[in-house]
Amino acid sequence: MDRKIPWQQITQSEIVRIIGIALLTAITGELKVIPFTGEVFRFALGGIVFFLLILIYPPKSVLRTGLVTAVTVVLFRVIEQLFLGAGILESFQMHMPVFLFYALFAAGWHFANLEKFKSLPLQLGTLAFLFEIMGNTAEHALRNWWTAQYFIDLKEWLLLVGVALLRSFFTVGLYSSVALSKEKQRVREVLGIGSELYAETLYLQKSMDHMEKITASSYELYRKLQNEQQRVLGIQALQIAQEIHEVKKDAQRILAGLSQLTKREEMPVFYLSNIIEMVTSGNRKYSKMLGKQVSFSIKQSTDFQTEQQVLLLAILNNIVANAVEAIQHEGAIQITVSAIEKQVIFRVKDNGVGISPDDIGLLFEPGFTTKYNDQGTAATGIGLSHVKAITESLGGTIEINSLKQGTLFQLIIPFERLQ
């Protein structure tokens, strides 16, 4: 591995990142505890911030970032002392040793390869502990030698060890919390994309079935016209059949690609409650984006692990999003999950504008819609047809009931198909 420091060809964004890390470290370094009487050696928040920042926003070169940070911290403290009336030589001698801490800490991670240990918290904390002892010991020893002409004793060194242990694993704990939060967000995004793509593959598959029927009908028409000596019309019917067949082949290639995308990410196993939480969280944000005040309540009396998270997310997200859209300005959505006789029952109830009884029988027809935007353009009307297709693929049924105020969707899916 190349261990050289690439000083040339640094991107503008990298420069901004290094400067940001250096300045934040220098500023937070003023939040400090001074453990040794009569000394300026400090345990400051800056060391924690520097380590946390290179973990969360890793620079291209940890060593380069550490050296720039070390210089920045020294200059920041020297300038601060000059404003307080200290001499420049005295200030420099007082704060120059801190350069060793950041330089040695960054050098340790440079040669150990920080990225290799970011997913191993125990090893990450242990190495950080060792590098911090190395940096703090060097800083404290140099300052003592310059100012007091003696080296650190055992009691002082044990204090350095204790604080290094605490700071290192505290920082690793903070980073692990941030990393876990990011991973949860990534899983939500992957699940969302997967459910949308799966719904699109169902719609494309249905369109291909229609193409197959149209192709067969066109070819049958061609044969009839040929028998009736309608050669010109027969050739035209045959051309239509051929063109539709070509469109179907293109659709098959697209379907194959979409199918690979939906299977590419390996999904962890989720509990049913995780899916409900994702649906609620996403649609709570959706309602705010639409400028609506919607309260969500969940009543769940059963929970279990499921490998059908993509399909369930596609179904429930569509229904709950429809409920949000049905509410004009302010309203409530209730999600209920229960299990009765080997069946899992999902109910989504809203107090929106409701659905006309005449329209209920048409809601699952592709292309039918009751929703229009501000310009009067109709929605695609394919969402609920997706929901029905996915539900039936799981061996379930879906019902819609128009209430006095609002709508109730009810899904019944066999337990064995979800667990």
Secondary structure as the mmCIF struct_conf table of DSSP 4:
data_model
#
loop_
_struct_conf.conf_type_id
_struct_conf.id
_struct_conf.beg_label_comp_id
_struct_conf.beg_label_asym_id
_struct_conf.beg_label_seq_id
_struct_conf.end_label_comp_id
_struct_conf.end_label_asym_id
_struct_conf.end_label_seq_id
BEND BEND1 GLN A 8 GLN A 9
HELX_RH_AL_P HELX_RH_AL_P1 GLN A 12 THR A 28
TURN_TY1_P TURN_TY1_P1 GLY A 29 GLU A 30
BEND BEND2 LEU A 31 LEU A 31
STRN STRN1 LYS A 32 VAL A 33
BEND BEND3 PHE A 36 PHE A 36
TURN_TY1_P TURN_TY1_P2 THR A 37 GLY A 38
STRN STRN2 PHE A 43 ALA A 44
HELX_RH_AL_P HELX_RH_AL_P2 LEU A 45 ILE A 56
BEND BEND4 TYR A 57 TYR A 57
BEND BEND5 LYS A 60 LYS A 60
HELX_RH_AL_P HELX_RH_AL_P3 VAL A 62 PHE A 83
TURN_TY1_P TURN_TY1_P3 LEU A 84 GLY A 85
HELX_RH_AL_P HELX_RH_AL_P4 ILE A 88 HIS A 95
TURN_TY1_P TURN_TY1_P4 MET A 96 PRO A 97
HELX_RH_AL_P HELX_RH_AL_P5 VAL A 98 ALA A 112
TURN_TY1_P TURN_TY1_P5 ASN A 113 ASN A 113
HELX_RH_3T_P HELX_RH_3T_P1 LEU A 114 PHE A 117
TURN_TY1_P TURN_TY1_P6 LYS A 118 SER A 119
HELX_RH_AL_P HELX_RH_AL_P6 PRO A 121 THR A 147
TURN_TY1_P TURN_TY1_P7 ALA A 148 ALA A 148
BEND BEND6 GLN A 149 GLN A 149
HELX_RH_AL_P HELX_RH_AL_P7 LEU A 154 ASN A 227
TURN_TY1_P TURN_TY1_P8 GLU A 228 GLN A 229
HELX_RH_AL_P HELX_RH_AL_P8 ARG A 231 ARG A 264
BEND BEND7 GLU A 265 GLU A 265
HELX_LH_PP_P HELX_LH_PP_P1 MET A 267 VAL A 269
STRN STRN3 PHE A 270 TYR A 271
HELX_RH_AL_P HELX_RH_AL_P9 LEU A 272 MET A 289
TURN_TY1_P TURN_TY1_P9 LEU A 290 GLY A 291
STRN STRN4 GLN A 293 GLN A 300
STRN STRN5 GLN A 305 THR A 306
BEND BEND8 GLU A 307 GLU A 307
HELX_RH_AL_P HELX_RH_AL_P10 GLN A 309 ALA A 326
BEND BEND9 HIS A 329 HIS A 329
STRN STRN6 GLU A 330 ILE A 340
TURN_TY1_P TURN_TY1_P10 GLU A 341 LYS A 342
STRN STRN7 GLN A 343 ASP A 350
BEND BEND10 GLY A 352 VAL A 353
HELX_RH_AL_P HELX_RH_AL_P11 PRO A 357 ILE A 360
TURN_TY1_P TURN_TY1_P11 GLY A 361 PHE A 364
BEND BEND11 GLU A 365 GLU A 365
TURN_TY1_P TURN_TY1_P12 PRO A 366 GLY A 367
STRN STRN8 TYR A 372 TYR A 372
TURN_TY1_P TURN_TY1_P13 ASP A 374 GLN A 375
HELX_LH_PP_P HELX_LH_PP_P2 THR A 377 THR A 377
STRN STRN9 ALA A 378 ALA A 378
HELX_LH_PP_P HELX_LH_PP_P3 ALA A 379 ALA A 379
HELX_RH_AL_P HELX_RH_AL_P12 GLY A 383 SER A 393
TURN_TY1_P TURN_TY1_P14 LEU A 394 GLY A 395
STRN STRN10 THR A 397 SER A 402
BEND BEND12 LYS A 404 GLY A 406
STRN STRN11 THR A 407 PRO A 414
HELX_RH_AL_P HELX_RH_AL_P13 PHE A 415 LEU A 418
#
